[in-house]
Amino acid sequence: MRLGSVVAIRSGVVLVAAVLWHTEANLACGEEPAGSPAAKAPIATKRRAFQPPTRVPVAIDRDKFGEGWKQAVPLPQTDDILEIWVKDGWLQAKRLDEERDLDWWIMLAKVTGGQMPAVTVVQKSTGLGFGFELSYGRYFIHDSDCALRAVRDRPDAEHAQPRTVFLSNDAKSRARSQAMVADLVLSSWEDKEWFVVVSGRVDERVDAVIRLNPLAVDVEEQGVDGRAVYSRIFRGDSWVIDDGDLLVADRMLSSDYKAAEREEQAREVVRNRPPPSLDIATWLNAKDDLSLDKLKGRVVFVDFWGTWCGPCVKKIPEVQKLAERFADRGVVVIGVHSAEAADTCRDFVEKNGITFPIAIDSGKTAKSYAVTEWPSMFLIDKQGKFVVSFADELPADALIEKLLHD
């Protein structure tokens, strides 16, 4: 669970934009219920020494900076690029995705004599993310994965760009929010395959454009939240808040959406095939290796988990109870521990009184099952077919009973 916030102070008004989000691979293990097996001993974790992010300044040619100057900066761990340029006296920036379509564009600040921009690419210590920072005096743009923040010096309507430069002729207007005090018009559009938000002082000329998420993403809610000093437009979990100076967005990147599509396609392949074999480095609580081929004729429950995964550890007492309830009914429960932090597993199993078979993955099993989120649970019937796949909750006893009688 992470909390991020930014604050802008303007005319005595404080605007706070905060985003709270959760990931299934949460490293913070929560408190266990009293009396549960996992409450009997401290949770084993794989501790890593903190490594600060790597910050790499991008060189700017001072002699060439000025009207007509332009520079492209490749972004690490992605095919996206950041473009920065000066046109009509304004420093502008945009991010382009791997297909060179616009992710966002912002007019940052009016260029003044002697002032140089600073650009820094930030590589996260985990190697799983990146960011960059563009600053010009007190104005800045920070882009870190899906989170975008900017404090900008907005142009008047005359110097802003026509909306038609960024949106196609077929774009459909969806919502409009005007913050009167802030001299701000925020509007949303459906353009090609994306839900897009634009910001400006008037409807037709804009100084910022941001893609929120693909239209193909199902959402329960979308709309506007207009206040006197700021406006907010949201679609599902993605949103933009703008008060005219401070702009904050939490959006879906094209690369993340495509990666999710690939993951779902891989899951669909797994669902429609016989369960892959288990490629296991070590077995605990098992006299012999358990082969799924040999287990045909029995109901099998497989739980992909790890000691480093808070939600996984919270489910272990439930898995233990399920194994105990059906121990004499022909149900086989197997916990597949991830290859990550494998050295913590044996001690955790012993201290928490886990009795069902635990398989420490070689690393190949999770890949063959297309597991990218933990926990992931599978239920296999007597014929060796998936009945439940990629679940994060245990199957109901009634379903297992049905499979036992089929």
Helices and strands as residue ranges (DSSP letters): E 2-10, E 13-21, G 37-39, E 54-58, E 70-74, E 81-87, E 90-96, E 102-110, E 118-123, E 130-136, E 139-144, E 147-151, E 161-162, G 163-165, E 172-179, E 184-191, E 194-200, E 205-206, E 208-214, E 222-226, E 231-235, E 238-242, E 246-250, H 254-271, E 280-284, E 299-305, H 310-325, E 331-337, G 342-344, H 345-351, E 358-361, H 364-368, E 376-380, E 386-391, H 397-405
